[in-house]
Amino acid sequence: MHEAALHVGLIGLGTVGSQVADRLLNRREVLRRRAGVDLVLDRVLVRDPTRPRAVAVPREMLTTDPADLLEDPCLDVIVEVAGGEEPARSYLERAIRAGKHVVTANKVVMARHGPELLELAGAMNVDVYFEAAVGGGIPLISTFKVDLLANDIQRIMAVINGTTNYVLGRMADAGLSLEEAVAEAQTAGYAEADPTEDVGGYDAVSKLAIMASIGFGARIHPDQIYREGIEGVEPVDFRYARELGYEVKLLAYAARAGERVEARVHPVLVPHGHPLAVVEGAHNAVYVEGDLVGEVLLQGLGAGGRPTASSVVGDLLDLARSVHRQVQHRAAAQFDAQVQVVPMDEVGTRAYFRCRVADRPGVLAAICQVFGEEGVSIASAIQKESDDVSAEFVVTTHRSPDAALRRTRARIARLDVVHSVRAFLRVL
Ligand SMILES: NC(=O)c1ccc[n+]([C@@H]2O[C@H](COP(=O)([O-])OP(=O)(O)OC[C@H]3O[C@@H](n4cnc5c(N)ncnc54)[C@H](OP(=O)(O)O)[C@@H]3O)[C@@H](O)[C@H]2O)c1
């Protein structure tokens, strides 16, 4: 550690990295006053040093050799904003083993390997900061680690993927198909060329794994989280949902369930009036219930170079201050590996079914008989004629084990009078 200076190596100079570099290079004096420490950007690792950048970085700072950062004893901290699981995970591990602090925006690495990296960092007496890995600029990790630490967290509910929220919003408001809404999101820069990570719910799973692990102090791996994407939602579902008093959102949900934890990501009907029903466009919102604090809602821009750089540089300043004061800041980084995740079959949920049925007598009786036999009670039903021979039948249920709801869905789909079950969504 150098006298009142923190020497920084940056991995990645893309959307986020260029904003981080810009703030470090062009607001250095302001940051120095705030942290009491000079944050000095020394080296930047990229793949292609000839590529034009959104920020002017001296050419001699750029390198393509990771050893120039990871093995440089003069660097105190490595900021990783390159993304992807490898080589990012190995770089972070090497940095920690070399006694360097790390700051990362990498949700995939933190969701899959966070607990190991944090344990290793504990053994090496360095810090790992990852505020930017969840919710872009929204202060979530620090809120769990510091402000809510007195609480037993009961529940976390989040609209945490801006791309799907934008897509669902356009399907709801403009009646676009999923494909049309995704194409529009790609043009607007909200969706990747391959939208699977977002549309399939994988991105939300990574973020939920991180939040649930920190919130519940448990080691929740992404593979333990039940996942459904938004592929099964059609424009007509938004019309029925609104008629019934709901909006459709991709929800990341985690809750304490006795000694176990529920953790799942899927589309859900959120009642009008719930704070998550009004989260619009590319915004994210996280709703937390703690036993002391009650309900807390955190909302803001969940992505973008500038909001994400706000979190990354905020982490750097916090690190700089704690290094300057010679205090460790690894609060709440303990994870109970014994906590089990409740299997989805056992989870109690409500459901929305939309079926195309024959328009003739006895249909409702046949469908209702299946619900009755599975012990699933109906909360509301709408039937609409759509042509001479078929009708659309929409049902919402009361709370039942998810296994019973899915069995009901499969049995209804096999009835002669049912042409197809077109949608099956959970209801909050
Ligand atoms: N963009 C957002 O809104 C956002 C929000 C929250 C979190 N994040 C996270 O922030 C991280 C960065 O995202 P981004 O959008 O800034 O990505 P990006 O625009 O694709 O930039 C990635 C940068 O990393 C460099 N890079 C990638 N792999 C590398 C490797 N193996 N060795 C050296 N350099 C490498 C690239 O170098 P070249 O330029 O030379 O190719 C590029 O400069 C990701 O973990 C992402 O999940 C992003």
The ligand as an ORCA input file, in Angstrom:
! r2SCAN-3c Opt
* xyz 0 1
  N     -23.346     -2.672    -19.669
  C     -24.128     -2.609    -18.610
  O     -25.139     -1.898    -18.600
  C     -23.813     -3.418    -17.377
  C     -24.634     -3.290    -16.239
  C     -24.319     -4.017    -15.077
  C     -23.238     -4.871    -15.089
  N     -22.480     -5.001    -16.228
  C     -21.369     -5.922    -16.199
  O     -20.175     -5.203    -16.437
  C     -19.261     -6.026    -17.141
  C     -18.799     -5.318    -18.404
  O     -19.919     -5.062    -19.234
  P     -19.804     -4.100    -20.513
  O     -21.193     -3.867    -20.974
  O     -18.951     -2.923    -20.203
  O     -19.050     -5.053    -21.546
  P     -18.366     -4.635    -22.947
  O     -18.874     -3.329    -23.410
  O     -18.514     -5.817    -23.840
  O     -16.835     -4.438    -22.576
  C     -16.012     -5.502    -22.199
  C     -14.584     -5.004    -22.149
  O     -13.781     -6.032    -21.614
  C     -12.692     -6.306    -22.462
  N     -12.485     -7.750    -22.416
  C     -13.392     -8.734    -22.559
  N     -12.814     -9.931    -22.422
  C     -11.508     -9.705    -22.195
  C     -10.382    -10.529    -21.975
  N     -10.506    -11.864    -21.974
  N      -9.187     -9.960    -21.780
  C      -9.069     -8.609    -21.785
  N     -10.090     -7.770    -21.963
  C     -11.293     -8.312    -22.178
  C     -13.107     -5.846    -23.839
  O     -11.932     -5.486    -24.556
  P     -11.991     -4.961    -26.088
  O     -12.732     -3.665    -26.009
  O     -10.590     -4.791    -26.483
  O     -12.740     -6.010    -26.845
  C     -13.991     -4.646    -23.505
  O     -13.226     -3.481    -23.387
  C     -19.986     -7.358    -17.361
  O     -19.670     -8.250    -16.334
  C     -21.448     -6.962    -17.290
  O     -22.281     -8.032    -16.912
  C     -22.750     -4.283    -17.363
*
